[in-house]
Amino acid sequence: MARRRLTILDDPRYDAFVERYSSDPLRFAVEVCGMAPSADQVELFDSLIDPTAKVSVVSGTGTGKTAAFGRIVLWHLLCFPYAFYEGKVEIGSNTYIGAPRVSQVADGILKEMQDVTLAIRNGVVPWIADYFTITKTRVTVNGFEDQWFIAQVAMQQGKAVGIAGKHRFWQLIVIDEAAGVPDEHFNVIDGTQTQGGNRTLMASQGVRNAGRFYDSHHSLSIENGGSWKSLTFSSENSPFVTSSWLKEREVECGGRDSAEYQIRVLGRFAENNEKYLLGRSAIEKRINAGPIIRDSEAYGHMLLIDVAAGVLRDKTVVTHVKVSGDGDRTSYDPRRIEVIDIPVFSNALDWTPVARLALDYAAQLSNCTIIVDTGGQGFQFQRKLEELGAANVIGVNWGVPCFKKEYKGRFINLRAQCSVHAAEAVKDGRITFTPKYKKELLDQGSRIPYYFDDRARWKIAGKDEMAADGIKSPDLWDTICMAFLEPARYIQADGIGFHTSLNGIAAADAMARAREELGDLA
């Protein structure tokens, strides 16, 4: 007869372990996990002593929130083996970790638990690590896999059933990136967390001024007569970030009063953030503001092209800019541009002649780089340019993620990256505009709606969203933003704006022919 496998409940050391740590998550984190907690982490651990605790954390970056969560869920897994109620004995605890996307759980708290396990094996009670198993999606107590576990759930829009029907006396529900979780999930959680050992913990950055997470720090907080213990973790108070990191974020975000700094660093809700990236007055100050790139500097030329998508609210726009520098406002030599001309601004659907005009225009410039938005008809337009002999054409799909790690953490895609960097250039005085199409420039540039996603990354409203709000497609402004795209590289001009080898009369004739073919497009 096979011997029964010994479990954690058979270990003679386990009862003393439970007695020592079940009511003291801080002691568990320090002694079992070898943690040296910050003041914020201590407050978080202590707030969960109450068996029915409801705790909400709004946090900046680098505050140790995920590290604390990794230890909290292991504490809840290992320290609550029995529940005696309603005349029965229930073995084990259940913990559910939710987020808008399952990958966020795997990349965050579950990964943290794997690191914590190594620390436990090197700590004062290494034997406890022999009694649980961590997989890519689940953590279980050995021998009780179906009843004593930590599981992950996705909390997406329209899928609130993921947490429905989950009942156990010792139950902890953790919601990470909670600002991005639809309220329908919280309604289900409210119906689930009804017993005397049910704790709820959620955290996020303050990216939305509405929803259950926001309310947990306002109308539903204990201070306002509600049931949620609300905590704020600021990066400025964290021992896990450096003063140089804080200074870099202050410069990057445009100061401590900016919405981004409030969210990403101070751990606040950006109560007063504007709906649009820029106001009209900021743009107007940069029209005819004078040159910002000296002729003696290394600079290049770009022709930026946004091709009409085939609907009358779209326009095909070609914008010529003089460009110098690279990177954002934190760079040693940040990008500066002068908008020199807008040779095409039309809603005509036949864009083929524009390719000829663009090529003739670029031929007059030294080492001109042509950048085309390849969405919609843009890909075919790029191919037409190349068929006509264009030598330096860059096609950009600005719906894709950024390449640099720091940009991936700030921007949801390239469109957000270049739009924010263009707005920063306006505020910093690193851009000048031609007065050509002034009204359209002001109307479009001052009506670019933005918001932050559940990971506090910038996101620019899509054109369909803008159209629903009565905002026309910002084609002209989009071409200007393209000069700030991460992949937008220029070739240094040969020192003057036009090739000396190009006969002036021949150039004028070429432009005249192109304009004649284009009619009112040019």
GIURUR-V628185 format. One record per residue. N is the residue number from 0. RES is the residue in three letters. SS is DSSP state (helix for helix, strand for strand, loop for the rest). OMEGA is omega in degrees with one decimal (none if undefined). NEAR is the number of other C-alpha atoms within 8 Angstrom. Layout:
N&RES&SS&OMEGA&NEAR / N&RES&SS&OMEGA&NEAR
//
This chain:
0&MET&loop&-177.4&2 / 1&ALA&loop&178.1&3 / 2&ARG&loop&176.9&4 / 3&ARG&loop&179.5&4 / 4&ARG&loop&178.5&5 / 5&LEU&loop&179.7&7 / 6&THR&loop&179.5&9 / 7&ILE&helix&-179.5&10 / 8&LEU&helix&178.6&8 / 9&ASP&helix&-176.3&7 / 10&ASP&loop&-176.7&8 / 11&PRO&loop&179.3&6 / 12&ARG&loop&-168.7&6 / 13&TYR&helix&-178.9&10 / 14&ASP&helix&178.8&7 / 15&ALA&helix&176.9&7 / 16&PHE&helix&-179.3&9 / 17&VAL&helix&-178.9&11 / 18&GLU&helix&-176.9&8 / 19&ARG&helix&-168.4&8 / 20&TYR&helix&-172.1&12 / 21&SER&loop&179.3&11 / 22&SER&loop&-175.6&7 / 23&ASP&loop&179.8&11 / 24&PRO&helix&177.8&14 / 25&LEU&helix&178.8&9 / 26&ARG&helix&177.1&9 / 27&PHE&helix&-178.1&11 / 28&ALA&helix&-176.7&13 / 29&VAL&helix&-172.3&11 / 30&GLU&helix&-175.5&10 / 31&VAL&helix&-174.5&12 / 32&CYS&loop&178.0&13 / 33&GLY&loop&-175.2&10 / 34&MET&loop&170.4&7 / 35&ALA&loop&-169.5&5 / 36&PRO&loop&173.0&8 / 37&SER&loop&178.5&9 / 38&ALA&helix&178.4&6 / 39&ASP&helix&179.9&8 / 40&GLN&helix&176.8&11 / 41&VAL&helix&179.5&10 / 42&GLU&helix&178.7&8 / 43&LEU&helix&179.2&9 / 44&PHE&helix&-177.8&13 / 45&ASP&helix&-177.9&10 / 46&SER&helix&-177.8&10 / 47&LEU&loop&178.4&12 / 48&ILE&loop&177.4&10 / 49&ASP&loop&-177.9&6 / 50&PRO&loop&178.5&9 / 51&THR&loop&-175.4&10 / 52&ALA&loop&171.5&14 / 53&LYS&strand&-171.3&11 / 54&VAL&strand&180.0&13 / 55&SER&strand&-175.7&14 / 56&VAL&strand&169.7&11 / 57&VAL&strand&-164.9&14 / 58&SER&strand&167.9&20 / 59&GLY&loop&-179.0&15 / 60&THR&loop&173.9&9 / 61&GLY&loop&-178.5&9 / 62&THR&loop&-179.3&13 / 63&GLY&loop&-178.6&10 / 64&LYS&helix&-178.6&9 / 65&THR&helix&177.3&9 / 66&ALA&helix&178.4&9 / 67&ALA&helix&-179.3&10 / 68&PHE&helix&179.5&9 / 69&GLY&helix&179.3&13 / 70&ARG&helix&179.1&12 / 71&ILE&helix&-177.8&11 / 72&VAL&helix&175.7&11 / 73&LEU&helix&174.5&9 / 74&TRP&helix&-178.6&13 / 75&HIS&helix&178.7&12 / 76&LEU&helix&-166.8&15 / 77&LEU&helix&-169.9&8 / 78&CYS&loop&-178.4&10 / 79&PHE&loop&-173.9&12 / 80&PRO&loop&-175.7&9 / 81&TYR&strand&167.2&9 / 82&ALA&strand&178.5&11 / 83&PHE&strand&178.4&8 / 84&TYR&strand&179.5&6 / 85&GLU&loop&174.8&4 / 86&GLY&loop&-179.9&5 / 87&LYS&strand&177.5&6 / 88&VAL&strand&178.4&8 / 89&GLU&strand&-177.5&8 / 90&ILE&strand&169.8&9 / 91&GLY&loop&178.0&14 / 92&SER&loop&173.7&16 / 93&ASN&strand&175.3&14 / 94&THR&strand&177.8&14 / 95&TYR&strand&178.2&12 / 96&ILE&strand&-177.5&13 / 97&GLY&strand&177.1&15 / 98&ALA&strand&178.3&17 / 99&PRO&loop&176.7&12 / 100&ARG&loop&-178.5&10 / 101&VAL&helix&-178.8&11 / 102&SER&helix&178.7&6 / 103&GLN&helix&177.6&9 / 104&VAL&helix&-178.5&14 / 105&ALA&helix&-177.5&11 / 106&ASP&helix&-175.0&8 / 107&GLY&helix&-170.2&9 / 108&ILE&helix&-179.9&12 / 109&LEU&helix&176.9&12 / 110&LYS&helix&179.2&9 / 111&GLU&helix&179.9&11 / 112&MET&helix&178.1&11 / 113&GLN&helix&177.4&9 / 114&ASP&helix&-180.0&8 / 115&VAL&helix&-179.2&11 / 116&THR&helix&176.4&10 / 117&LEU&helix&178.4&8 / 118&ALA&helix&178.7&10 / 119&ILE&helix&-178.5&15 / 120&ARG&helix&178.4&10 / 121&ASN&loop&-175.1&7 / 122&GLY&loop&-173.8&11 / 123&VAL&loop&177.4&7 / 124&VAL&loop&-175.2&8 / 125&PRO&helix&-176.7&11 / 126&TRP&helix&-176.9&7 / 127&ILE&helix&-178.7&9 / 128&ALA&helix&179.8&9 / 129&ASP&helix&-172.3&7 / 130&TYR&helix&174.9&10 / 131&PHE&strand&-176.6&10 / 132&THR&strand&178.4&9 / 133&ILE&strand&171.9&9 / 134&THR&loop&-178.6&6 / 135&LYS&loop&-174.6&6 / 136&THR&loop&-169.4&9 / 137&ARG&strand&172.9&10 / 138&VAL&strand&-176.8&11 / 139&THR&strand&170.7&13 / 140&VAL&strand&-174.0&13 / 141&ASN&loop&-179.3&10 / 142&GLY&loop&-179.3&6 / 143&PHE&loop&-170.4&10 / 144&GLU&loop&-175.1&9 / 145&ASP&loop&-174.8&6 / 146&GLN&loop&-174.4&9 / 147&TRP&loop&-166.0&13 / 148&PHE&strand&166.5&16 / 149&ILE&strand&-178.4&13 / 150&ALA&strand&178.7&11 / 151&GLN&strand&178.1&11 / 152&VAL&strand&175.0&11 / 153&ALA&strand&-179.3&11 / 154&MET&loop&-178.3&14 / 155&GLN&loop&176.1&11 / 156&GLN&loop&175.8&7 / 157&GLY&loop&-178.4&5 / 158&LYS&loop&-177.6&9 / 159&ALA&helix&-179.2&12 / 160&VAL&helix&-176.3&7 / 161&GLY&helix&-178.0&8 / 162&ILE&helix&-176.8&10 / 163&ALA&loop&174.9&9 / 164&GLY&loop&179.6&5 / 165&LYS&loop&-178.4&6 / 166&HIS&loop&173.2&7 / 167&ARG&loop&-177.6&9 / 168&PHE&loop&175.9&11 / 169&TRP&loop&-177.6&12 / 170&GLN&strand&177.1&14 / 171&LEU&strand&174.0&13 / 172&ILE&strand&179.8&12 / 173&VAL&strand&178.4&11 / 174&ILE&strand&177.7&11 / 175&ASP&loop&-175.3&11 / 176&GLU&loop&-169.3&14 / 177&ALA&helix&179.2&13 / 178&ALA&helix&179.8&15 / 179&GLY&helix&-179.6&9 / 180&VAL&loop&-179.9&12 / 181&PRO&loop&-177.3&10 / 182&ASP&helix&-179.3&8 / 183&GLU&helix&178.3&8 / 184&HIS&helix&-179.4&13 / 185&PHE&helix&175.9&9 / 186&ASN&helix&177.1&8 / 187&VAL&helix&179.5&12 / 188&ILE&helix&178.9&10 / 189&ASP&helix&179.3&8 / 190&GLY&helix&-178.7&7 / 191&THR&helix&-175.1&10 / 192&GLN&loop&-173.5&11 / 193&THR&loop&-174.4&7 / 194&GLN&loop&-171.2&8 / 195&GLY&loop&177.6&8 / 196&GLY&loop&-177.1&9 / 197&ASN&strand&177.3&16 / 198&ARG&strand&176.2&13 / 199&THR&strand&-178.4&12 / 200&LEU&strand&176.1&12 / 201&MET&strand&-178.5&13 / 202&ALA&strand&177.1&14 / 203&SER&strand&166.4&14 / 204&GLN&loop&-172.6&17 / 205&GLY&loop&-172.0&15 / 206&VAL&loop&-179.7&14 / 207&ARG&loop&177.3&10 / 208&ASN&loop&178.1&9 / 209&ALA&loop&177.5&7 / 210&GLY&loop&-174.6&10 / 211&ARG&helix&-180.0&9 / 212&PHE&helix&177.5&13 / 213&TYR&helix&-178.3&13 / 214&ASP&helix&-179.4&11 / 215&SER&helix&176.9&13 / 216&HIS&loop&-178.0&13 / 217&HIS&loop&-173.2&8 / 218&SER&loop&-177.5&9 / 219&LEU&loop&-179.4&12 / 220&SER&strand&178.4&15 / 221&ILE&helix&-179.6&10 / 222&GLU&helix&180.0&5 / 223&ASN&helix&176.1&8 / 224&GLY&loop&179.9&8 / 225&GLY&loop&-174.3&9 / 226&SER&loop&-175.3&8 / 227&TRP&strand&170.4&13 / 228&LYS&strand&-175.1&13 / 229&SER&strand&-180.0&12 / 230&LEU&strand&177.9&10 / 231&THR&strand&176.9&9 / 232&PHE&strand&177.8&14 / 233&SER&loop&176.9&13 / 234&SER&helix&-178.9&15 / 235&GLU&helix&179.1&8 / 236&ASN&helix&-173.7&6 / 237&SER&loop&174.7&12 / 238&PRO&loop&-174.5&7 / 239&PHE&loop&175.3&7 / 240&VAL&loop&-177.5&11 / 241&THR&loop&177.8&7 / 242&SER&helix&178.0&6 / 243&SER&helix&175.9&6 / 244&TRP&helix&178.8&8 / 245&LEU&helix&179.6&12 / 246&LYS&helix&177.5&8 / 247&GLU&helix&179.9&9 / 248&ARG&helix&178.6&10 / 249&GLU&helix&177.6&11 / 250&VAL&helix&-177.8&10 / 251&GLU&helix&-175.8&10 / 252&CYS&helix&-179.9&10 / 253&GLY&loop&175.7&10 / 254&GLY&loop&-177.3&9 / 255&ARG&loop&-178.8&8 / 256&ASP&loop&-178.7&7 / 257&SER&loop&-179.9&10 / 258&ALA&helix&-177.7&9 / 259&GLU&helix&179.9&10 / 260&TYR&helix&178.2&15 / 261&GLN&helix&-177.1&14 / 262&ILE&helix&-169.8&17 / 263&ARG&helix&-174.4&12 / 264&VAL&loop&-174.2&15 / 265&LEU&loop&-179.6&13 / 266&GLY&loop&-180.0&17 / 267&ARG&loop&167.9&12 / 268&PHE&loop&-177.8&12 / 269&ALA&loop&-172.7&13 / 270&GLU&loop&-171.2&5 / 271&ASN&loop&-178.2&5 / 272&ASN&loop&-177.9&7 / 273&GLU&loop&179.5&5 / 274&LYS&loop&-174.9&7 / 275&TYR&strand&-178.4&10 / 276&LEU&loop&-174.7&12 / 277&LEU&loop&171.2&11 / 278&GLY&loop&-177.4&10 / 279&ARG&helix&-174.5&10 / 280&SER&helix&179.8&6 / 281&ALA&helix&179.1&10 / 282&ILE&helix&-176.4&13 / 283&GLU&helix&178.7&8 / 284&LYS&loop&-176.4&7 / 285&ARG&loop&175.6&12 / 286&ILE&strand&-176.5&10 / 287&ASN&loop&-176.5&8 / 288&ALA&loop&179.9&8 / 289&GLY&loop&-175.8&5 / 290&PRO&loop&175.8&7 / 291&ILE&loop&176.5&10 / 292&ILE&loop&-179.9&11 / 293&ARG&loop&179.6&6 / 294&ASP&loop&-179.2&7 / 295&SER&loop&-179.2&5 / 296&GLU&loop&171.6&7 / 297&ALA&loop&-179.9&9 / 298&TYR&loop&177.7&12 / 299&GLY&strand&178.0&14 / 300&HIS&strand&173.6&17 / 301&MET&strand&170.0&14 / 302&LEU&strand&-171.9&14 / 303&LEU&strand&-169.6&16 / 304&ILE&strand&172.6&13 / 305&ASP&strand&-172.7&15 / 306&VAL&loop&179.4&14 / 307&ALA&loop&-176.2&14 / 308&ALA&loop&178.5&8 / 309&GLY&loop&173.9&7 / 310&VAL&loop&-170.0&6 / 311&LEU&loop&178.2&6 / 312&ARG&loop&177.0&7 / 313&ASP&loop&174.6&11 / 314&LYS&loop&168.8&14 / 315&THR&strand&-175.7&15 / 316&VAL&strand&172.9&17 / 317&VAL&strand&-177.1&14 / 318&THR&strand&178.4&16 / 319&HIS&strand&177.3&13 / 320&VAL&strand&169.2&14 / 321&LYS&strand&-169.7&12 / 322&VAL&strand&176.1&15 / 323&SER&strand&177.9&12 / 324&GLY&loop&-177.8&9 / 325&ASP&loop&176.2&9 / 326&GLY&loop&-176.2&11 / 327&ASP&loop&-174.5&9 / 328&ARG&loop&177.8&11 / 329&THR&loop&-177.1&9 / 330&SER&loop&176.5&8 / 331&TYR&loop&179.5&4 / 332&ASP&loop&-175.0&7 / 333&PRO&loop&-176.8&11 / 334&ARG&loop&173.3&14 / 335&ARG&strand&176.9&13 / 336&ILE&strand&170.8&14 / 337&GLU&strand&176.9&13 / 338&VAL&strand&-172.3&13 / 339&ILE&strand&-173.5&10 / 340&ASP&strand&174.2&9 / 341&ILE&strand&-172.7&10 / 342&PRO&strand&178.5&9 / 343&VAL&strand&175.9&11 / 344&PHE&strand&-170.5&12 / 345&SER&strand&175.7&8 / 346&ASN&loop&175.4&10 / 347&ALA&loop&-174.5&8 / 348&LEU&loop&179.2&6 / 349&ASP&loop&-174.5&5 / 350&TRP&loop&-177.0&11 / 351&THR&helix&179.0&8 / 352&PRO&helix&179.7&10 / 353&VAL&helix&179.3&10 / 354&ALA&helix&178.7&11 / 355&ARG&helix&179.4&11 / 356&LEU&helix&-179.0&12 / 357&ALA&helix&-178.9&10 / 358&LEU&helix&178.1&11 / 359&ASP&helix&179.7&12 / 360&TYR&helix&-178.8&9 / 361&ALA&helix&-178.7&11 / 362&ALA&helix&179.9&8 / 363&GLN&loop&-173.2&10 / 364&LEU&strand&-179.9&11 / 365&SER&loop&173.4&13 / 366&ASN&loop&-175.7&10 / 367&CYS&loop&173.7&15 / 368&THR&strand&177.7&14 / 369&ILE&strand&-180.0&12 / 370&ILE&strand&-175.6&14 / 371&VAL&strand&170.7&16 / 372&ASP&strand&-172.1&13 / 373&THR&loop&173.5&13 / 374&GLY&loop&178.7&7 / 375&GLY&loop&-179.3&8 / 376&GLN&loop&-174.1&11 / 377&GLY&helix&-179.3&12 / 378&PHE&helix&178.0&12 / 379&GLN&helix&178.2&8 / 380&PHE&helix&178.2&14 / 381&GLN&helix&179.3&12 / 382&ARG&helix&178.3&8 / 383&LYS&helix&178.0&10 / 384&LEU&helix&-178.0&13 / 385&GLU&helix&176.3&10 / 386&GLU&helix&179.9&7 / 387&LEU&loop&174.3&8 / 388&GLY&loop&178.2&6 / 389&ALA&loop&-171.6&9 / 390&ALA&loop&-173.0&5 / 391&ASN&loop&-177.7&7 / 392&VAL&strand&177.4&12 / 393&ILE&strand&174.4&9 / 394&GLY&strand&-176.4&10 / 395&VAL&strand&169.5&9 / 396&ASN&loop&-171.2&9 / 397&TRP&loop&171.1&9 / 398&GLY&loop&-177.6&7 / 399&VAL&loop&179.9&7 / 400&PRO&loop&175.4&10 / 401&CYS&loop&-179.7&13 / 402&PHE&loop&-177.9&7 / 403&LYS&loop&-178.6&6 / 404&LYS&helix&-177.5&7 / 405&GLU&helix&177.7&6 / 406&TYR&helix&176.9&10 / 407&LYS&helix&180.0&12 / 408&GLY&loop&-177.6&8 / 409&ARG&loop&-170.4&10 / 410&PHE&strand&-178.6&14 / 411&ILE&loop&178.7&14 / 412&ASN&loop&-177.8&13 / 413&LEU&helix&179.2&15 / 414&ARG&helix&177.7&10 / 415&ALA&helix&-179.0&12 / 416&GLN&helix&-175.5&16 / 417&CYS&helix&178.9&14 / 418&SER&helix&178.7&13 / 419&VAL&helix&179.9&10 / 420&HIS&helix&174.6&12 / 421&ALA&helix&178.2&11 / 422&ALA&helix&177.5&10 / 423&GLU&helix&179.1&10 / 424&ALA&helix&176.5&13 / 425&VAL&helix&-178.3&12 / 426&LYS&helix&-177.6&8 / 427&ASP&helix&-178.4&6 / 428&GLY&loop&-179.1&8 / 429&ARG&loop&-178.3&11 / 430&ILE&strand&172.2&12 / 431&THR&strand&-176.5&15 / 432&PHE&strand&167.1&11 / 433&THR&loop&177.8&10 / 434&PRO&loop&179.8&7 / 435&LYS&loop&-177.0&6 / 436&TYR&loop&-177.0&6 / 437&LYS&helix&-177.7&8 / 438&LYS&helix&179.9&6 / 439&GLU&helix&178.2&8 / 440&LEU&helix&-178.2&10 / 441&LEU&helix&-179.1&11 / 442&ASP&helix&-176.6&9 / 443&GLN&helix&-175.3&13 / 444&GLY&helix&-178.1&13 / 445&SER&loop&-179.5&12 / 446&ARG&loop&175.4&11 / 447&ILE&loop&-178.3&12 / 448&PRO&strand&178.2&10 / 449&TYR&strand&171.0&11 / 450&TYR&strand&179.6&10 / 451&PHE&strand&178.1&11 / 452&ASP&loop&-174.3&11 / 453&ASP&loop&175.3&12 / 454&ARG&loop&178.3&9 / 455&ALA&loop&175.3&13 / 456&ARG&loop&177.4&11 / 457&TRP&strand&173.4&14 / 458&LYS&strand&177.8&12 / 459&ILE&strand&179.6&11 / 460&ALA&loop&177.8&10 / 461&GLY&loop&-177.4&6 / 462&LYS&helix&176.6&8 / 463&ASP&helix&176.2&6 / 464&GLU&helix&-179.7&8 / 465&MET&helix&179.7&13 / 466&ALA&helix&178.7&10 / 467&ALA&helix&177.2&7 / 468&ASP&loop&178.7&6 / 469&GLY&loop&-179.1&6 / 470&ILE&loop&-179.7&8 / 471&LYS&loop&179.8&9 / 472&SER&loop&-175.0&10 / 473&PRO&loop&-171.6&9 / 474&ASP&helix&179.8&11 / 475&LEU&helix&-179.4&13 / 476&TRP&helix&179.0&10 / 477&ASP&helix&179.6&10 / 478&THR&helix&178.5&14 / 479&ILE&helix&178.4&12 / 480&CYS&helix&-178.0&12 / 481&MET&helix&178.3&12 / 482&ALA&loop&-178.4&13 / 483&PHE&loop&178.3&13 / 484&LEU&loop&178.8&11 / 485&GLU&loop&-179.9&10 / 486&PRO&loop&-177.4&5 / 487&ALA&loop&179.9&10 / 488&ARG&loop&179.9&5 / 489&TYR&loop&174.8&10 / 490&ILE&loop&-177.0&10 / 491&GLN&loop&176.0&9 / 492&ALA&loop&-175.7&13 / 493&ASP&loop&173.6&8 / 494&GLY&loop&175.5&7 / 495&ILE&loop&-173.7&8 / 496&GLY&loop&-175.6&8 / 497&PHE&strand&177.9&8 / 498&HIS&loop&176.9&10 / 499&THR&loop&-177.3&5 / 500&SER&loop&-178.4&4 / 501&LEU&loop&179.2&9 / 502&ASN&loop&-176.5&7 / 503&GLY&helix&-179.1&6 / 504&ILE&helix&179.1&6 / 505&ALA&helix&179.0&8 / 506&ALA&helix&179.7&11 / 507&ALA&helix&178.9&8 / 508&ASP&helix&-179.8&8 / 509&ALA&helix&179.9&9 / 510&MET&helix&179.7&11 / 511&ALA&helix&178.5&8 / 512&ARG&helix&-179.2&8 / 513&ALA&helix&-178.9&12 / 514&ARG&helix&178.1&12 / 515&GLU&helix&178.9&7 / 516&GLU&helix&-175.8&7 / 517&LEU&helix&-176.6&10 / 518&GLY&helix&-175.8&7 / 519&ASP&helix&175.0&5 / 520&LEU&helix&-172.8&10 / 521&ALA&loop&none&9
//
